[in-house]
Amino acid sequence: MPFLERRIFRINERLGHLAEEERLVAAELEVHRHLDDDARRDAAVSEHPIDREDARETAADVARFERLVAGIVRKRQRLEASRDRLLARLG
């Protein structure tokens, strides 16, 4: 298999792995969003310091997973751009 085709094949494999990783991280993000929503409601109703701390922690978890998803999307976009350039060179 010529060099360009091998590179395209490897990029496609990495894109497949990233798609699965993105799916899993996005599902985990949804779980954390639900937990954050519950924690915020608890903090608003009880006004207990522990509930407020839980709300801050769950909000931080949501932000962390949002950054993870955004990072995966950026990686995927870079790989797709690389693949498109290679495909254009291939002809």
C-alpha positions as CSV (number, residue, x, y, z in Angstrom):
1,M,0.0,0.0,0.0
2,P,1.5,3.4,-1.0
3,F,2.5,5.9,1.6
4,L,-0.5,8.3,1.3
5,E,-3.0,5.5,1.5
6,R,-1.4,4.2,4.6
7,R,-1.5,7.6,6.2
8,I,-5.1,8.1,5.3
9,F,-6.0,4.7,6.7
10,R,-4.2,5.5,10.0
11,I,-6.0,8.8,10.2
12,N,-9.4,7.1,9.6
13,E,-8.6,4.6,12.4
14,R,-7.7,7.4,14.8
15,L,-10.9,9.2,13.8
16,G,-12.9,6.1,14.6
17,H,-11.3,5.9,18.0
18,L,-11.9,9.6,18.6
19,A,-15.6,9.2,17.6
20,E,-16.0,6.4,20.2
21,E,-14.1,8.5,22.9
22,E,-16.3,11.5,22.1
23,R,-19.4,9.4,22.4
24,L,-18.4,8.1,25.8
25,V,-17.2,11.4,27.2
26,A,-20.4,13.1,26.0
27,A,-22.5,10.5,27.7
28,E,-20.5,11.0,30.9
29,L,-21.0,14.8,30.5
30,E,-24.7,14.3,30.5
31,V,-24.6,12.3,33.7
32,H,-22.6,15.0,35.3
33,R,-25.0,17.7,34.1
34,H,-27.9,15.8,35.7
35,L,-25.9,15.5,39.0
36,D,-25.0,19.2,38.8
37,D,-28.7,20.1,38.3
38,D,-29.7,18.1,41.3
39,A,-26.9,19.5,43.4
40,R,-27.8,23.1,42.5
41,R,-31.4,22.5,43.4
42,D,-30.4,20.9,46.7
43,A,-28.1,23.9,47.5
44,A,-30.8,26.4,46.6
45,V,-33.4,24.7,48.8
46,S,-31.4,23.7,51.8
47,E,-28.8,26.5,51.9
48,H,-26.6,24.1,53.8
49,P,-22.8,24.6,53.3
50,I,-22.2,21.0,52.3
51,D,-24.9,21.3,49.6
52,R,-23.3,24.4,48.3
53,E,-19.9,22.7,48.2
54,D,-21.4,19.8,46.3
55,A,-22.9,22.2,43.8
56,R,-19.5,23.8,43.2
57,E,-17.8,20.4,42.8
58,T,-20.4,19.2,40.3
59,A,-20.2,22.4,38.4
60,A,-16.5,21.9,38.1
61,D,-17.0,18.4,36.9
62,V,-19.3,19.6,34.2
63,A,-16.8,22.3,33.1
64,R,-14.0,19.6,33.0
65,F,-16.0,17.3,30.8
66,E,-17.1,20.1,28.5
67,R,-13.4,20.9,28.0
68,L,-12.7,17.2,27.3
69,V,-15.4,17.1,24.7
70,A,-14.1,20.3,23.1
71,G,-10.6,19.0,23.0
72,I,-11.7,15.8,21.3
73,V,-13.7,17.8,18.8
74,R,-10.6,19.9,18.0
75,K,-8.5,16.8,17.6
76,R,-11.1,15.3,15.3
77,Q,-11.3,18.5,13.2
78,R,-7.5,18.6,12.8
79,L,-7.4,15.0,11.7
80,E,-10.2,15.5,9.3
81,A,-8.3,18.5,7.8
82,S,-5.2,16.4,7.5
83,R,-7.1,13.6,5.9
84,D,-8.7,16.1,3.4
85,R,-5.3,17.5,2.4
86,L,-4.0,14.0,1.9
87,L,-7.0,13.0,-0.2
88,A,-6.6,16.1,-2.3
89,R,-2.9,15.2,-2.9
90,L,-4.0,11.7,-3.7
91,G,-6.0,13.1,-6.5
